[in-house]
Amino acid sequence: MKAIYLDNAATTKIDDEVLALMYKTQQENFGNPSSTHQFGRKAKSAVETARKNIAKHFNVSASEIVFTAGGTEADNLILNNAVLNLGVKRIITSKIEHHAVLHTCMHLHKTYNISLDFVNVDEYGLINSNHLEELLSASSDKTLVSLMHINNEIGNILSLDEVCERCKKHDALFHSDTVQAIGHYKLDLQKTPIDFIVASAHKFHGPKGVGFAYFKKGSGILPMFFGGDQERGARSSTENVHGILGMDKALSIAYSNLEKDQNYIENLKLYFISELKNISKEIKFNGCSSNLNKSSYMILNVRFPFKNDLLLFSFDMAGIAVSGGSACQSGSNKGSHVLSEIINDDDIKTTSIRFSFSKYTTKEEINSTLKKIRELV
């Protein structure tokens, strides 16, 4: 039985070129970047070159990029800085954010008595722009808006430009969890002046355990970790040299092949949607995930017309890897907080599955998955 991997929103297969580079780096460039001898200087030079390369993709300065262990740490670093270092007294977010943002905001609210407001979303998971405007207008307190670019469960795409304009109008800071977007969509931070974004390399065929936070110049950064002056004092910890170089390579490959890969994956998603509709008219799609103009081309969240608590297990037994929501909660029986927020009480009782695709997904794998779905439905 050939295994089929359709959980690319959780993590992606590392590109072979990235693996080769990381292997070579660990053999030939193993110095500590903080060391002053030639081995350390070589490693430091490689890290700074990677920082410059990554910054160019977003049209920002290398000094605005801080390397982290991934998206969750980057979100925490940004949100904590907003409150502890930048004078933020109020955060506006939504109840369908990734828990890296949602739980951190709740912690800041409880610990530092920060005001926490939630912008309304509709039954498709779309942000209510009028309500966001109302919330921004309701207080003169220093405010941070934190809304994700692409929802990791339903794939909805937020209009960053629109939110930027509203935040600028009200002198509010804007942070976006862009983990599902980086490497899949281009983002020019001069044209779309977000204050903070984040990335995690394993979402675009890079290694796990490495990512970055972008802090717009002038923000100032108070570290969460202490014990060293790495990352210009923003993050104490010996740099993950091979991981950083692997992330740089993965991002370069992703953006070099972006149009080709996007067209390929879009066609797979459209085909999958069409065939699902042929299987049963009662199969529905959560959020805007079936609309390629409003959702990521990688993510499709499917709601089946029945309740089957063993559906994920059935797919797994058939060798098909999919998800019931965020992989961060894959061992939980609490269900999806995103779907609970946007789906009515009757529909939430049915079973929803997230399928997510990559450049390595084949049409043969899609057909095998469709065959299994026909058996189940």
C-alpha positions as CSV (number, residue, x, y, z in Angstrom):
1,M,0.0,0.0,0.0
2,K,1.5,3.3,-1.1
3,A,1.1,6.1,1.4
4,I,-0.6,9.3,0.3
5,Y,0.2,12.5,2.0
6,L,-2.5,15.2,1.9
7,D,-1.7,17.1,5.1
8,N,0.6,19.8,3.7
9,A,-0.9,22.5,5.8
10,A,0.5,20.7,8.8
11,T,4.0,20.2,7.3
12,T,5.6,19.6,3.9
13,K,8.2,17.2,2.6
14,I,11.7,18.7,2.6
15,D,13.0,19.5,-0.9
16,D,15.9,17.3,-2.0
17,E,18.0,20.4,-2.8
18,V,17.4,21.7,0.7
19,L,18.4,18.4,2.3
20,A,21.6,18.3,0.3
21,L,22.5,21.9,1.3
22,M,21.8,21.2,5.0
23,Y,23.9,18.0,4.9
24,K,26.8,19.8,3.4
25,T,26.4,22.7,5.8
26,Q,26.6,20.4,8.8
27,Q,29.7,18.8,7.5
28,E,31.5,21.9,6.3
29,N,30.1,24.9,8.2
30,F,29.6,23.6,11.7
31,G,31.1,26.6,13.6
32,N,29.3,28.6,16.2
33,P,28.4,32.0,14.7
34,S,29.3,33.7,18.0
35,S,32.8,32.4,17.9
36,T,35.5,34.8,16.7
37,H,37.8,32.3,15.0
38,Q,37.5,31.4,11.3
39,F,35.0,28.6,11.8
40,G,32.7,31.0,13.7
41,R,33.1,33.8,11.2
42,K,32.3,31.5,8.3
43,A,29.1,30.4,10.0
44,K,28.2,34.0,10.9
45,S,28.7,35.1,7.3
46,A,26.5,32.3,6.0
47,V,23.7,33.2,8.4
48,E,23.8,36.9,7.5
49,T,23.8,36.1,3.8
50,A,20.7,34.0,4.3
51,R,19.1,36.9,6.3
52,K,19.8,39.3,3.3
53,N,18.4,36.8,0.8
54,I,15.2,36.2,2.8
55,A,14.7,40.0,3.3
56,K,14.9,40.6,-0.4
57,H,11.9,38.4,-1.0
58,F,9.8,40.8,1.0
59,N,11.5,44.0,0.0
60,V,12.7,44.8,3.5
61,S,16.0,45.3,5.3
62,A,18.0,42.3,6.6
63,S,18.0,44.0,10.1
64,E,14.2,43.6,10.2
65,I,14.4,39.8,10.1
66,V,14.8,37.8,13.4
67,F,15.4,34.1,13.1
68,T,13.3,31.9,15.5
69,A,12.5,28.3,16.0
70,G,9.3,28.6,14.0
71,G,6.0,30.4,13.6
72,T,4.7,29.9,17.1
73,E,7.8,31.5,18.7
74,A,7.7,34.3,16.2
75,D,4.0,35.1,17.0
76,N,4.8,35.0,20.7
77,L,7.9,37.2,20.3
78,I,5.8,39.8,18.4
79,L,2.7,39.8,20.6
80,N,4.8,40.0,23.8
81,N,6.8,42.8,22.4
82,A,3.7,44.7,21.5
83,V,2.5,44.7,25.1
84,L,5.8,44.8,27.0
85,N,7.8,47.0,24.8
86,L,5.6,49.0,22.4
87,G,2.9,50.3,24.8
88,V,0.0,48.3,23.4
89,K,-3.0,48.3,25.7
90,R,-5.5,46.6,23.5
91,I,-5.5,43.7,21.0
92,I,-8.1,43.1,18.4
93,T,-8.1,39.6,16.9
94,S,-10.6,36.9,15.9
95,K,-11.7,33.6,17.5
96,I,-10.6,31.7,14.4
97,E,-6.9,32.5,14.7
98,H,-4.2,29.9,15.2
99,H,-3.7,29.0,18.8
100,A,-0.2,30.5,18.7
101,V,-2.0,33.8,18.5
102,L,-5.2,33.1,20.3
103,H,-3.7,31.6,23.4
104,T,-1.0,34.2,23.5
105,C,-3.5,37.0,23.4
106,M,-5.5,35.4,26.1
107,H,-2.4,35.0,28.3
108,L,-1.5,38.7,27.8
109,H,-5.1,39.7,28.6
110,K,-5.0,37.7,31.9
111,T,-1.5,38.5,32.9
112,Y,-1.2,42.2,32.0
113,N,-4.9,43.2,31.9
114,I,-4.7,44.0,28.2
115,S,-8.1,44.7,26.6
116,L,-8.9,41.9,24.2
117,D,-11.6,42.4,21.5
118,F,-12.8,39.9,18.9
119,V,-13.8,41.0,15.5
120,N,-16.9,39.2,14.1
121,V,-16.7,36.6,11.4
122,D,-19.5,35.4,9.2
123,E,-20.6,31.8,8.4
124,Y,-17.8,31.5,5.9
125,G,-15.1,32.7,8.3
126,L,-14.7,36.1,6.6
127,I,-13.8,39.0,8.8
128,N,-16.5,41.6,9.2
129,S,-14.7,44.8,8.0
130,N,-17.4,47.1,9.4
131,H,-17.1,45.6,12.8
132,L,-13.3,45.9,12.6
133,E,-13.7,49.6,11.9
134,E,-16.1,49.9,14.8
135,L,-13.6,48.3,17.2
136,L,-10.7,50.5,15.9
137,S,-12.9,53.6,16.4
138,A,-14.1,52.6,19.9
139,S,-10.9,53.4,21.9
140,S,-7.9,55.7,21.7
141,D,-5.7,53.2,23.6
142,K,-2.6,52.0,21.7
143,T,-4.0,49.0,19.7
144,L,-2.6,46.0,17.9
145,V,-4.6,44.1,15.3
146,S,-3.6,40.5,14.9
147,L,-5.4,38.7,12.0
148,M,-3.9,35.8,10.0
149,H,-3.3,36.1,6.3
150,I,-4.4,32.5,5.5
151,N,-6.4,30.4,7.9
152,N,-4.7,27.1,8.5
153,E,-7.9,25.1,8.7
154,I,-10.3,26.6,6.1
155,G,-7.8,28.4,3.9
156,N,-9.6,31.8,3.8
157,I,-7.4,34.6,2.5
158,L,-7.6,38.0,4.4
159,S,-7.1,41.2,2.4
160,L,-4.0,42.5,4.0
161,D,-4.1,45.8,2.1
162,E,-7.6,46.6,3.5
163,V,-6.6,45.9,7.1
164,C,-3.4,47.9,6.6
165,E,-5.4,50.9,5.5
166,R,-7.8,50.7,8.5
167,C,-4.9,50.3,10.9
168,K,-3.0,53.2,9.5
169,K,-6.2,55.3,9.7
170,H,-6.5,54.6,13.4
171,D,-2.7,54.6,14.2
172,A,-2.9,50.9,15.1
173,L,-0.2,48.3,14.7
174,F,-0.9,45.3,12.5
175,H,0.5,41.8,13.0
176,S,-0.4,38.9,10.7
177,D,0.3,35.2,11.2
178,T,1.5,34.6,7.6
179,V,2.7,31.0,8.2
180,Q,0.4,29.5,5.6
181,A,1.2,32.2,3.0
182,I,5.0,32.6,3.0
183,G,6.5,30.6,0.2
184,H,3.1,30.3,-1.5
185,Y,2.2,34.0,-2.1
186,K,4.4,37.0,-2.8
187,L,4.3,39.8,-0.3
188,D,6.0,43.2,-0.8
189,L,6.1,44.8,2.6
190,Q,6.7,48.3,1.1
191,K,3.4,48.1,-0.8
192,T,1.6,46.3,2.0
193,P,3.1,47.9,5.1
194,I,2.3,45.3,7.8
195,D,4.2,45.9,11.0
196,F,4.9,42.3,11.8
197,I,4.7,38.9,10.0
198,V,6.0,35.4,10.7
199,A,7.2,32.4,8.8
200,S,7.9,28.7,9.5
201,A,10.2,26.9,7.0
202,H,8.5,23.5,7.2
203,K,5.4,25.0,5.6
204,F,7.3,25.5,2.3
205,H,9.4,22.4,1.9
206,G,12.1,23.5,4.4
207,P,13.2,22.1,7.7
208,K,11.3,22.0,10.9
209,G,12.4,24.0,13.9
210,V,13.3,27.2,12.1
211,G,11.4,30.3,11.0
212,F,11.5,34.1,11.3
213,A,9.7,37.1,12.6
214,Y,9.7,40.4,10.7
215,F,9.7,43.6,12.8
216,K,9.2,46.8,10.9
217,K,12.2,49.1,11.4
218,G,11.9,51.3,14.5
219,S,9.7,48.8,16.4
220,G,12.4,47.8,18.9
221,I,12.6,44.2,20.2
222,L,12.6,43.0,23.8
223,P,13.8,39.4,23.9
224,M,11.8,36.6,25.5
225,F,15.0,34.4,25.9
226,F,18.0,35.7,27.9
227,G,21.6,34.5,28.1
228,G,23.3,35.8,25.0
229,D,23.2,38.6,22.5
230,Q,22.4,36.6,19.4
231,E,20.1,38.1,16.7
232,R,21.3,41.6,17.7
233,G,20.0,41.0,21.2
234,A,16.5,40.0,20.0
235,R,16.8,36.2,20.7
236,S,19.4,34.5,22.9
237,S,20.3,31.1,21.5
238,T,23.0,29.7,19.3
239,E,21.8,30.2,15.7
240,N,20.5,27.1,13.9
241,V,22.9,27.5,11.0
242,H,21.9,24.5,8.9
243,G,18.2,25.2,9.5
244,I,18.5,28.9,8.6
245,L,20.4,28.1,5.4
246,G,17.9,25.3,4.6
247,M,15.1,27.8,5.0
248,D,16.8,30.3,2.8
249,K,17.2,27.7,0.1
250,A,13.6,26.4,0.4
251,L,12.2,30.0,0.1
252,S,14.4,30.6,-2.9
253,I,13.1,27.5,-4.6
254,A,9.5,28.2,-3.7
255,Y,9.5,31.7,-5.2
256,S,11.5,30.7,-8.2
257,N,8.9,28.2,-9.2
258,L,5.8,29.9,-7.7
259,E,3.7,30.3,-10.8
260,K,4.3,26.8,-12.1
261,D,3.7,25.2,-8.7
262,Q,0.6,27.3,-8.0
263,N,-1.0,26.4,-11.4
264,Y,-0.3,22.7,-10.9
265,I,-1.8,22.6,-7.3
266,E,-4.8,24.8,-8.3
267,N,-5.7,22.3,-11.0
268,L,-5.5,19.4,-8.6
269,K,-7.7,21.2,-6.1
270,L,-10.3,22.1,-8.8
271,Y,-10.3,18.5,-10.0
272,F,-10.8,17.2,-6.5
273,I,-13.7,19.7,-5.8
274,S,-15.4,18.7,-9.1
275,E,-15.1,15.0,-8.3
276,L,-16.3,15.4,-4.8
277,K,-19.4,17.2,-6.1
278,N,-20.0,14.3,-8.5
279,I,-19.8,11.8,-5.6
280,S,-22.5,13.5,-3.6
281,K,-24.3,16.8,-3.8
282,E,-24.5,16.7,0.0
283,I,-20.8,17.1,0.4
284,K,-20.1,20.7,1.4
285,F,-17.0,22.8,1.8
286,N,-16.2,24.8,5.0
287,G,-15.3,28.5,4.9
288,C,-14.3,29.7,1.4
289,S,-12.1,26.8,0.8
290,S,-13.8,25.8,-2.5
291,N,-13.4,29.3,-3.9
292,L,-9.9,29.8,-5.3
293,N,-10.3,33.5,-5.4
294,K,-10.9,33.6,-1.6
295,S,-8.9,30.7,-0.3
296,S,-5.4,29.2,-0.5
297,Y,-4.9,26.9,-3.5
298,M,-3.4,24.4,-1.0
299,I,-6.2,23.9,1.4
300,L,-9.7,22.3,1.1
301,N,-11.9,21.7,4.1
302,V,-14.6,19.1,3.3
303,R,-17.8,18.6,5.3
304,F,-19.3,15.1,4.9
305,P,-23.1,14.6,5.3
306,F,-22.7,12.2,8.2
307,K,-20.9,11.8,11.6
308,N,-18.1,9.3,11.7
309,D,-15.6,9.7,14.5
310,L,-13.4,7.0,12.9
311,L,-13.2,8.8,9.5
312,L,-9.7,10.1,10.1
313,F,-8.7,6.6,11.3
314,S,-10.2,5.0,8.2
315,F,-8.2,7.3,5.9
316,D,-5.1,6.5,7.9
317,M,-5.7,2.8,7.6
318,A,-6.0,3.3,3.9
319,G,-2.6,5.0,3.9
320,I,-4.0,8.5,3.3
321,A,-2.8,11.2,5.6
322,V,-5.3,14.0,6.2
323,S,-6.4,16.2,9.1
324,G,-9.5,17.1,11.1
325,G,-8.2,20.6,11.7
326,S,-4.9,22.0,13.0
327,A,-2.2,19.5,13.3
328,C,-1.3,21.1,16.6
329,Q,-4.5,19.6,18.0
330,S,-4.4,16.3,16.2
331,G,-4.4,14.3,19.5
332,S,-7.3,16.3,20.9
333,N,-11.0,15.3,20.9
334,K,-12.1,18.9,21.4
335,G,-12.8,19.4,17.7
336,S,-11.9,22.5,15.6
337,H,-12.3,25.8,17.3
338,V,-12.4,27.4,13.9
339,L,-15.3,25.3,12.6
340,S,-17.1,25.6,16.0
341,E,-17.1,29.3,15.5
342,I,-18.5,29.4,11.9
343,I,-20.7,26.3,11.5
344,N,-24.2,25.9,12.8
345,D,-25.1,23.4,15.5
346,D,-26.4,20.8,13.1
347,D,-23.5,20.9,10.7
348,I,-20.9,20.8,13.4
349,K,-22.2,17.4,14.4
350,T,-21.1,16.0,11.0
351,T,-17.5,15.1,10.2
352,S,-15.1,17.6,8.4
353,I,-11.7,16.7,7.0
354,R,-9.0,19.1,5.8
355,F,-7.1,18.0,2.7
356,S,-4.0,20.0,1.8
357,F,-1.9,19.7,-1.3
358,S,1.7,20.4,-2.5
359,K,3.8,20.3,-5.6
360,Y,4.5,16.6,-4.8
361,T,0.9,15.6,-4.8
362,T,-0.1,13.6,-7.9
363,K,-3.4,13.2,-9.7
364,E,-3.1,9.4,-9.1
365,E,-3.0,10.1,-5.4
366,I,-6.1,12.3,-5.7
367,N,-7.9,9.5,-7.6
368,S,-7.0,6.9,-5.0
369,T,-8.3,9.3,-2.3
370,L,-11.5,9.8,-4.3
371,K,-11.9,6.0,-4.6
372,K,-11.7,5.7,-0.8
373,I,-14.2,8.5,-0.3
374,R,-16.7,6.8,-2.6
375,E,-16.4,3.7,-0.5
376,L,-17.1,5.7,2.7
377,V,-19.9,7.8,1.2
